[in-house]
Amino acid sequence: MEQAQGPRHPASISVPTRRDPLLRQMTEIAGGVLGRHAAPGRVRPAVFTVERVLVLLTTAAAVLAVLMKASCRTDGWTRPTQFYRACYSDWTEAFQFQGFGSGLSPFAEGSTFDGPLLVGVFAGLVALLVPTSADGIVQTQSLMQYFDVNAVLIAAAWIGTVLTAMRLASRRPWDAAVVAVAPIAILTATSSWVLLSVLLSVLAVWTFAQHRYVVSGILLGFGAGFSIHVLLVFAAVILLAVRTGRSRAALLSGGSLIAVWFLTVLPFGPGRALALPWEYDPAHLGISSSLWSGYNLLAERLGLPLLSPEAIATLAFTAFAVLAALISLLVLRAPRRPRLPQVVFLLLGALVLVLPDYPPELSLWLLPFLALSYVDWRILCVWQLTEVLHWWAYWMYIAREASSGAVENNIDSPYYVAAILARLLVTGYLLYRVAQHVLEPAYDPVRRIGIDDPAGGPFDTAPDREASAPVVLSESLPDPKITAPKDPQ
């Protein structure tokens, strides 16, 4: 039943230090939690708005991410030193060894670049901003400048991702701090161009939430040119369109996505356009970080049969198909329609669990959608700890494989496998917690403050197909149907 409309007042925002047990304890050193008479969101702060604080936090994190690569920036990106120092970057590899430093186009004859289409276009455009050498000898100064320009652009993408996540979070803007200060983001942001696809996927969700469906589809089309995983955002839209019966938004987004795909990606060849995440060069599987490579390392040690690259690709595809089917069933049969970020996170998390090759920077895919789906700082700290340990083990293991250095500088395979398993277990637990909130929306931190799906666009407050009326929520009071005790977890 729709409630009577009274005068509209500014809605207060959620205060993490009041609600989260870990943050509540940590605020003791700063004077305790925000007072109960304070009304954040209703009283406008003078200088330090949420948006400005998040920009400052992200900028500080981006500077720290560059400083993490300072030793290589000073002494050069050489092997195996860059692995031992954990300052490897795809940027410098592309500039030194894939033709960018010689002024070659990423798709010209002589270039060895084999990454996603739009990553190559972006990397090639950045190379035009720095001096290159026609004799094939990469100058140290040019290499540093190429790294620096990429770092500035990626920092801008990082800030854009954080601010977009903040807007999608509605009355929980501080949840975007997860994206701003996550340790794994600091360690991996300058390792690749992954944040570009993350930004485009989050922007696509934001424009979809603003009912700009064609723009959302265009962003998804370009995002898929950076990373095929962006298409899982559209898969989540399709599932919710089926659940609610509101298909117009999905059709408009899908149409513009396909148009962008055909106009910008397919002309360069179906090989680049249709490269799937489980299709990798078999030579890379020996140092990949996945469930399958972990099994092979243990099997080799125990004398068990090894998985071939073909078998790994088949198993990865089958496992993802099964998980995607289970997630689809959950979305379509849950007691209440899930929120769009929850569905996106579940699909992305399922893909991350079974990928044949998993470099640590791919955890950046999960950050914004986890922040919009589930925030428990205790569990997030455990997740980040396992991601950081996995990051360290990954580079130490690659250093061992790429060199014959001193034994004491290397990591043995059982420790590497243990780091892989820890990452998989904690990521799986996060998927379980989000799925639990889908099944029991009373524990969903977003719906507990009286809003439905601020990132859902046409799905926000939409009824299910069998419902007779939309769900109408109060701006200030939680829906009594979903009010529940504090989450015991």
LINQUI-V486619 format. One record per residue. SS is DSSP state (H for helix, E for strand, - for the rest). OMEGA is omega in radians with two decimals (none if undefined). NEAR is the number of other ideal C-beta (glycine too) atoms within 8 Angstrom. Layout:
BEGIN
ss=SS omega=OMEGA near=NEAR
ss=SS omega=OMEGA near=NEAR
END
This chain:
BEGIN
ss=- omega=-3.08 near=3
ss=- omega=-3.12 near=3
ss=- omega=3.13 near=6
ss=- omega=-3.11 near=3
ss=- omega=3.04 near=3
ss=- omega=3.10 near=4
ss=- omega=-3.11 near=3
ss=- omega=3.10 near=4
ss=- omega=3.09 near=7
ss=- omega=-3.14 near=5
ss=- omega=3.08 near=9
ss=- omega=3.14 near=9
ss=- omega=-3.14 near=11
ss=- omega=3.14 near=9
ss=- omega=-3.07 near=11
ss=H omega=-3.10 near=11
ss=H omega=3.06 near=11
ss=H omega=-2.96 near=7
ss=H omega=-3.06 near=8
ss=- omega=-3.08 near=11
ss=H omega=-3.12 near=6
ss=H omega=-3.14 near=9
ss=H omega=3.11 near=10
ss=H omega=3.12 near=11
ss=H omega=-3.10 near=7
ss=H omega=-3.11 near=8
ss=H omega=-3.13 near=11
ss=H omega=-3.12 near=6
ss=H omega=-3.12 near=4
ss=H omega=3.06 near=5
ss=- omega=3.09 near=3
ss=- omega=-3.08 near=5
ss=- omega=3.10 near=8
ss=- omega=-3.08 near=7
ss=- omega=-3.06 near=5
ss=- omega=3.11 near=3
ss=- omega=3.10 near=4
ss=- omega=-3.12 near=8
ss=- omega=3.14 near=7
ss=E omega=-3.07 near=9
ss=- omega=3.10 near=9
ss=- omega=3.11 near=8
ss=E omega=-3.07 near=7
ss=- omega=3.10 near=4
ss=- omega=-3.07 near=6
ss=- omega=-3.03 near=4
ss=- omega=-2.98 near=5
ss=- omega=3.01 near=6
ss=- omega=3.11 near=8
ss=H omega=-3.11 near=9
ss=H omega=-3.11 near=9
ss=H omega=3.11 near=9
ss=H omega=3.13 near=9
ss=H omega=3.08 near=15
ss=H omega=3.12 near=11
ss=H omega=3.13 near=8
ss=H omega=-3.12 near=12
ss=H omega=3.10 near=15
ss=H omega=3.10 near=10
ss=H omega=3.12 near=8
ss=H omega=3.14 near=14
ss=H omega=3.08 near=14
ss=H omega=3.11 near=8
ss=H omega=3.11 near=9
ss=H omega=3.09 near=15
ss=H omega=3.13 near=11
ss=H omega=3.09 near=7
ss=- omega=3.14 near=11
ss=- omega=-3.02 near=12
ss=H omega=-3.09 near=9
ss=H omega=3.09 near=8
ss=H omega=3.13 near=15
ss=H omega=-3.14 near=10
ss=H omega=-3.01 near=6
ss=H omega=-3.13 near=7
ss=- omega=3.13 near=7
ss=- omega=-3.12 near=11
ss=- omega=3.13 near=6
ss=- omega=-0.03 near=7
ss=- omega=-3.05 near=9
ss=H omega=-3.10 near=9
ss=H omega=3.09 near=11
ss=H omega=3.13 near=14
ss=H omega=3.13 near=11
ss=- omega=3.14 near=8
ss=- omega=3.12 near=10
ss=- omega=3.06 near=12
ss=- omega=3.07 near=13
ss=- omega=3.04 near=13
ss=H omega=-3.11 near=10
ss=H omega=-3.10 near=13
ss=H omega=3.07 near=13
ss=H omega=-3.14 near=11
ss=H omega=-3.10 near=12
ss=H omega=-3.06 near=14
ss=H omega=-2.90 near=10
ss=H omega=-3.08 near=5
ss=- omega=2.98 near=11
ss=- omega=-3.09 near=12
ss=H omega=3.14 near=16
ss=H omega=3.11 near=14
ss=H omega=3.11 near=12
ss=- omega=-3.14 near=8
ss=- omega=2.96 near=9
ss=- omega=-3.10 near=7
ss=- omega=-3.09 near=14
ss=- omega=3.12 near=7
ss=- omega=3.09 near=8
ss=- omega=-3.10 near=3
ss=- omega=3.09 near=7
ss=- omega=3.13 near=12
ss=- omega=-3.14 near=7
ss=- omega=-3.11 near=12
ss=- omega=-3.13 near=3
ss=- omega=3.12 near=9
ss=- omega=-3.01 near=11
ss=H omega=-3.03 near=11
ss=H omega=2.99 near=11
ss=H omega=3.10 near=12
ss=H omega=3.12 near=12
ss=H omega=-3.14 near=10
ss=H omega=-3.12 near=11
ss=H omega=3.12 near=15
ss=H omega=3.10 near=11
ss=H omega=3.10 near=8
ss=H omega=3.14 near=12
ss=H omega=3.10 near=13
ss=- omega=-3.10 near=6
ss=- omega=-3.13 near=7
ss=- omega=3.12 near=10
ss=- omega=3.12 near=7
ss=- omega=-3.09 near=10
ss=- omega=3.13 near=12
ss=- omega=-3.11 near=6
ss=- omega=3.09 near=5
ss=- omega=3.14 near=6
ss=- omega=-3.10 near=5
ss=- omega=3.13 near=11
ss=- omega=-3.12 near=9
ss=H omega=-3.13 near=7
ss=H omega=3.12 near=7
ss=H omega=3.12 near=14
ss=H omega=3.11 near=15
ss=H omega=-3.14 near=9
ss=H omega=3.12 near=11
ss=H omega=3.09 near=16
ss=H omega=-3.07 near=15
ss=H omega=3.14 near=8
ss=H omega=3.09 near=11
ss=H omega=-3.12 near=12
ss=H omega=3.13 near=12
ss=H omega=-3.12 near=8
ss=H omega=3.11 near=9
ss=H omega=3.07 near=14
ss=H omega=3.09 near=13
ss=H omega=3.10 near=8
ss=H omega=3.12 near=12
ss=H omega=3.12 near=17
ss=H omega=3.11 near=12
ss=H omega=3.11 near=10
ss=H omega=-3.13 near=14
ss=H omega=-3.11 near=15
ss=H omega=3.10 near=12
ss=H omega=3.09 near=13
ss=H omega=3.11 near=15
ss=H omega=3.14 near=13
ss=H omega=3.11 near=9
ss=H omega=-3.10 near=14
ss=- omega=3.09 near=14
ss=- omega=-3.06 near=10
ss=- omega=3.05 near=12
ss=- omega=-3.01 near=12
ss=H omega=-3.10 near=13
ss=H omega=3.07 near=11
ss=H omega=3.13 near=13
ss=H omega=3.09 near=15
ss=H omega=3.07 near=9
ss=H omega=-3.14 near=12
ss=H omega=-3.06 near=14
ss=H omega=-2.95 near=13
ss=H omega=-3.13 near=10
ss=- omega=-3.13 near=10
ss=H omega=-3.12 near=9
ss=H omega=3.06 near=14
ss=H omega=3.11 near=15
ss=H omega=-3.08 near=12
ss=H omega=-2.99 near=13
ss=H omega=-3.05 near=14
ss=- omega=-3.11 near=15
ss=- omega=3.13 near=13
ss=- omega=-3.08 near=12
ss=- omega=3.11 near=9
ss=- omega=-3.06 near=13
ss=H omega=-3.08 near=13
ss=H omega=3.09 near=12
ss=H omega=3.11 near=12
ss=H omega=3.09 near=14
ss=H omega=3.11 near=14
ss=H omega=-3.11 near=13
ss=H omega=3.13 near=14
ss=H omega=3.13 near=17
ss=H omega=3.08 near=13
ss=H omega=3.11 near=11
ss=H omega=3.10 near=15
ss=H omega=-3.12 near=15
ss=H omega=3.12 near=12
ss=H omega=3.07 near=12
ss=H omega=3.11 near=16
ss=H omega=3.10 near=13
ss=- omega=3.13 near=7
ss=- omega=3.07 near=8
ss=- omega=-2.93 near=8
ss=H omega=-3.14 near=14
ss=H omega=3.11 near=10
ss=H omega=3.11 near=9
ss=H omega=3.12 near=14
ss=H omega=3.09 near=18
ss=H omega=3.12 near=11
ss=H omega=3.10 near=13
ss=H omega=3.11 near=18
ss=H omega=3.09 near=16
ss=H omega=3.13 near=12
ss=H omega=3.12 near=14
ss=H omega=3.05 near=13
ss=H omega=3.05 near=11
ss=H omega=-3.14 near=14
ss=- omega=-3.07 near=11
ss=H omega=-3.09 near=9
ss=H omega=-3.11 near=11
ss=H omega=3.14 near=15
ss=H omega=3.09 near=9
ss=H omega=3.04 near=11
ss=H omega=3.12 near=13
ss=H omega=3.08 near=14
ss=H omega=3.10 near=10
ss=H omega=3.09 near=12
ss=H omega=3.14 near=13
ss=H omega=-3.13 near=10
ss=H omega=-3.14 near=12
ss=H omega=3.07 near=15
ss=H omega=3.08 near=13
ss=H omega=-3.10 near=9
ss=H omega=-3.05 near=11
ss=H omega=-3.06 near=13
ss=- omega=3.13 near=7
ss=- omega=-3.01 near=10
ss=- omega=-3.06 near=8
ss=H omega=-3.12 near=8
ss=H omega=-3.14 near=14
ss=H omega=-3.14 near=12
ss=H omega=3.13 near=8
ss=H omega=3.13 near=11
ss=H omega=-3.14 near=16
ss=H omega=3.13 near=11
ss=H omega=3.13 near=10
ss=H omega=3.08 near=15
ss=H omega=-3.12 near=14
ss=H omega=3.13 near=9
ss=H omega=3.10 near=10
ss=H omega=-3.13 near=14
ss=H omega=-3.09 near=12
ss=H omega=-3.05 near=8
ss=H omega=-3.01 near=8
ss=H omega=-3.01 near=12
ss=H omega=-3.06 near=15
ss=H omega=3.12 near=10
ss=H omega=-3.14 near=6
ss=H omega=3.08 near=8
ss=- omega=-3.13 near=7
ss=H omega=3.14 near=6
ss=H omega=3.12 near=6
ss=H omega=-3.06 near=10
ss=H omega=-3.00 near=11
ss=- omega=3.12 near=6
ss=- omega=-3.07 near=8
ss=- omega=-3.02 near=7
ss=- omega=3.11 near=8
ss=- omega=3.07 near=12
ss=- omega=-3.10 near=6
ss=- omega=3.04 near=11
ss=- omega=-3.12 near=5
ss=H omega=3.14 near=6
ss=H omega=-3.12 near=5
ss=H omega=-3.00 near=9
ss=H omega=3.14 near=15
ss=H omega=-3.12 near=7
ss=H omega=3.09 near=9
ss=- omega=-3.12 near=12
ss=- omega=-3.06 near=12
ss=- omega=3.05 near=13
ss=H omega=-3.05 near=9
ss=H omega=3.11 near=13
ss=H omega=3.07 near=15
ss=H omega=3.09 near=13
ss=H omega=-3.10 near=9
ss=H omega=3.12 near=11
ss=H omega=3.10 near=11
ss=H omega=-3.13 near=12
ss=H omega=3.11 near=12
ss=H omega=-3.12 near=9
ss=H omega=-3.07 near=8
ss=H omega=3.13 near=6
ss=- omega=3.13 near=5
ss=- omega=3.12 near=7
ss=- omega=3.13 near=4
ss=- omega=3.06 near=7
ss=- omega=3.08 near=10
ss=- omega=3.08 near=6
ss=H omega=3.11 near=9
ss=H omega=3.13 near=6
ss=H omega=3.12 near=8
ss=H omega=3.13 near=13
ss=H omega=-3.14 near=12
ss=H omega=3.14 near=8
ss=H omega=-3.14 near=11
ss=H omega=3.13 near=14
ss=H omega=-3.11 near=10
ss=H omega=-3.12 near=8
ss=H omega=3.13 near=10
ss=H omega=3.12 near=12
ss=H omega=3.12 near=8
ss=H omega=-3.14 near=8
ss=H omega=3.13 near=11
ss=H omega=3.11 near=11
ss=H omega=3.11 near=8
ss=H omega=3.11 near=8
ss=H omega=3.10 near=12
ss=H omega=3.11 near=9
ss=H omega=3.10 near=8
ss=H omega=-3.11 near=13
ss=H omega=-3.05 near=13
ss=H omega=-3.04 near=9
ss=H omega=3.14 near=5
ss=- omega=-3.12 near=10
ss=- omega=3.12 near=4
ss=- omega=-3.12 near=7
ss=- omega=3.10 near=11
ss=- omega=3.05 near=11
ss=- omega=-3.08 near=15
ss=H omega=3.13 near=17
ss=H omega=3.11 near=12
ss=H omega=-3.12 near=13
ss=H omega=3.11 near=14
ss=H omega=-3.13 near=14
ss=H omega=3.14 near=16
ss=H omega=-3.14 near=14
ss=H omega=3.12 near=13
ss=H omega=3.14 near=13
ss=H omega=3.10 near=14
ss=H omega=3.12 near=13
ss=H omega=-3.13 near=12
ss=H omega=-3.11 near=13
ss=H omega=-2.98 near=13
ss=H omega=-3.14 near=14
ss=- omega=3.08 near=12
ss=- omega=-3.14 near=15
ss=- omega=-3.06 near=11
ss=- omega=2.97 near=9
ss=- omega=-3.02 near=9
ss=H omega=-3.08 near=14
ss=H omega=3.13 near=10
ss=H omega=3.04 near=10
ss=H omega=3.08 near=11
ss=H omega=3.06 near=13
ss=H omega=-3.00 near=14
ss=H omega=-2.94 near=12
ss=H omega=-3.04 near=14
ss=H omega=-3.09 near=13
ss=H omega=2.99 near=12
ss=H omega=3.12 near=14
ss=H omega=3.14 near=13
ss=- omega=-3.07 near=14
ss=- omega=-2.97 near=11
ss=- omega=3.13 near=11
ss=- omega=2.95 near=12
ss=- omega=-2.95 near=10
ss=H omega=3.08 near=10
ss=H omega=-3.14 near=9
ss=H omega=3.10 near=11
ss=H omega=3.11 near=11
ss=H omega=3.09 near=9
ss=H omega=3.12 near=9
ss=H omega=-3.13 near=11
ss=H omega=3.10 near=11
ss=H omega=3.13 near=8
ss=H omega=3.11 near=13
ss=H omega=3.12 near=14
ss=H omega=3.10 near=11
ss=H omega=3.09 near=10
ss=H omega=3.10 near=14
ss=H omega=3.14 near=13
ss=H omega=-3.12 near=10
ss=H omega=-3.13 near=14
ss=H omega=-3.10 near=13
ss=H omega=3.08 near=12
ss=H omega=3.13 near=13
ss=H omega=3.09 near=13
ss=H omega=3.08 near=11
ss=H omega=3.10 near=14
ss=H omega=-3.11 near=10
ss=H omega=-3.05 near=8
ss=H omega=-3.08 near=8
ss=- omega=3.04 near=9
ss=- omega=-3.09 near=2
ss=- omega=-3.12 near=9
ss=- omega=-3.07 near=5
ss=H omega=-3.08 near=4
ss=H omega=3.11 near=4
ss=H omega=-3.05 near=7
ss=- omega=3.10 near=11
ss=- omega=3.14 near=9
ss=- omega=-3.04 near=6
ss=H omega=3.12 near=10
ss=H omega=3.12 near=8
ss=H omega=3.09 near=9
ss=H omega=3.12 near=15
ss=H omega=3.11 near=11
ss=H omega=3.11 near=9
ss=H omega=3.10 near=14
ss=H omega=-3.12 near=15
ss=H omega=3.12 near=9
ss=H omega=3.11 near=11
ss=H omega=-3.12 near=11
ss=H omega=-3.11 near=10
ss=H omega=-3.10 near=9
ss=H omega=3.08 near=12
ss=H omega=3.09 near=13
ss=H omega=3.11 near=10
ss=H omega=3.09 near=9
ss=H omega=3.08 near=14
ss=H omega=3.12 near=13
ss=H omega=-3.11 near=8
ss=H omega=3.11 near=12
ss=H omega=3.10 near=15
ss=H omega=3.10 near=10
ss=H omega=3.11 near=9
ss=H omega=3.06 near=14
ss=H omega=-3.13 near=14
ss=H omega=-3.14 near=9
ss=- omega=-3.06 near=9
ss=H omega=3.09 near=11
ss=H omega=3.13 near=9
ss=H omega=3.13 near=10
ss=- omega=-3.07 near=12
ss=- omega=3.13 near=13
ss=- omega=-3.09 near=12
ss=H omega=3.11 near=14
ss=H omega=3.12 near=12
ss=H omega=2.96 near=10
ss=- omega=3.05 near=11
ss=- omega=-3.02 near=10
ss=- omega=-3.09 near=10
ss=- omega=-3.07 near=12
ss=- omega=3.10 near=12
ss=- omega=-2.99 near=15
ss=- omega=-3.13 near=13
ss=H omega=-3.11 near=12
ss=H omega=-3.13 near=10
ss=H omega=3.13 near=12
ss=- omega=-3.10 near=11
ss=- omega=-3.13 near=8
ss=- omega=3.05 near=12
ss=- omega=2.94 near=9
ss=- omega=-3.04 near=9
ss=- omega=-3.11 near=7
ss=- omega=-3.11 near=3
ss=- omega=-3.10 near=8
ss=- omega=-3.11 near=3
ss=- omega=3.13 near=5
ss=- omega=3.08 near=7
ss=- omega=3.13 near=10
ss=- omega=-3.09 near=7
ss=- omega=3.07 near=10
ss=- omega=3.11 near=8
ss=- omega=-3.01 near=8
ss=- omega=-3.06 near=7
ss=- omega=3.09 near=6
ss=- omega=3.05 near=11
ss=- omega=-3.10 near=11
ss=- omega=3.14 near=5
ss=- omega=-3.08 near=4
ss=- omega=3.08 near=12
ss=- omega=-3.07 near=8
ss=- omega=3.06 near=7
ss=- omega=3.14 near=4
ss=- omega=-3.14 near=3
ss=- omega=-3.09 near=7
ss=- omega=3.14 near=4
ss=- omega=none near=5
END
